[in-house]
Amino acid sequence: MKVGELHNYLQNNLVDFDEFAKYIAKHLEKEEE
């Protein structure tokens, strides 16, 4: 996912920071594999 897409995702879904942090953690774990 590109930064622009992530920005649009956040605007469209208005997730709270905790949910956002969980999403990023999952994304980073996938990148490391």
C-alpha positions as CSV (number, residue, x, y, z in Angstrom):
1,M,0.0,0.0,0.0
2,K,1.3,3.4,-1.0
3,V,1.4,6.4,1.4
4,G,-1.3,8.2,-0.6
5,E,-3.5,5.1,-0.5
6,L,-3.0,4.9,3.3
7,H,-3.9,8.6,3.6
8,N,-7.1,8.1,1.7
9,Y,-7.9,5.0,3.7
10,L,-7.6,7.0,7.0
11,Q,-9.7,9.8,5.6
12,N,-12.4,7.5,4.4
13,N,-12.6,5.3,7.5
14,L,-11.6,7.8,10.2
15,V,-10.1,5.0,12.3
16,D,-9.0,5.8,15.9
17,F,-5.3,5.7,16.6
18,D,-5.4,2.3,18.4
19,E,-7.0,0.7,15.3
20,F,-4.5,2.5,13.1
21,A,-1.6,1.3,15.2
22,K,-2.8,-2.3,15.0
23,Y,-3.1,-2.0,11.2
24,I,0.4,-0.6,10.9
25,A,1.8,-3.4,13.1
26,K,0.2,-6.1,11.0
27,H,1.5,-4.4,7.8
28,L,5.0,-4.1,9.1
29,E,5.0,-7.8,10.2
30,K,4.0,-8.8,6.6
31,E,6.8,-6.7,5.2
32,E,9.4,-8.4,7.3
33,E,8.5,-11.9,6.3
